[in-house]
């Protein structure tokens, strides 16, 4: 549990989506190995009529990994969508679709809070939430810049 707390990608600084998924995959493999060892040892305990120990730490790590995996899947999906926008033609951007897309990602973020309020204190969660809010706040600017009255000289002034 302590090792997971130190190395888990609770922060987005210093982690890409791939590196975060790599850390989570590594811990998943370690957790699976511990569960397998526990399962292999169960018949030996039953032989002597000993009840198997229940490891709350393993359950906690498993739950934390699930929440972190969900958060990083949201972040990965968002970064892919933003990557598509970078190469899109500015005049062809549909701001309503952009807003709906951002709202869908924000909905997934809110669902995480609904399941466990502690996630809203994670730096990676805060960063993702702020990124989505910043994007949604920029949509009116995009709408204004796409207006027909905007001329090349206006863009040059900007």
Residue, then its C-alpha position, 0 to 999 in steps of 0.5 A: x500500500x505504501x509503495x503504491x501510494x508513492x509511485x501511483x500516478x496521482x499527479x499528472x506532472x511527470x506522467x504521460x498517459x502511457x507512463x501512467x498506464x505503465x505504472x498501473x499495469x506494473x502494479x496490476x501484475x504485482x497485485x495479480x501475483x499476490x492474489x495468485x499466491x494467496x489462491x495457491x496457499x488456500x488449500x494448505x490453510x484448509x488442510x489445517x482448518x485455518x481461515x484465510x486472512x482478508x487483506x484490506x490493503x490489497x482491496x484498497x490498492x485494487x480500488x485505487x488502481x481502478x479509479x486511477x485507470x478510469x481517470x487516465x483513460x479520460x485524460x487519454x481520450x481528451x488528449x486524443x480529441x484535442x490532438x484532432x483539433x490541432x489539425x482541424x481547419x479553424x473555419x470548419x470547427x463546430x463549436x456546438x460539437x466541441x462543447x458537447x464533447x467537453x461536456x461528455x468528458x466533464x460528465x465522466x469526471x463528475x461520475x468519478x466524484x459520485x463514486x468516490x469524493x476523494x478523487x477530487x483531491x488528486x492533482x491529476x484529477x484537478x488538472x484534468x478538470x481545469x483543462x476541460x473548464x478552460x477549454x469550455x471557457x474558450x468556446x465563445x472566443x472560438x465562436x467570435x473568431x469564426x464570425x464572417x465579419x472577422x477579416x485577415x487584418x483582424x487576425x494580423x492585429x491579434 
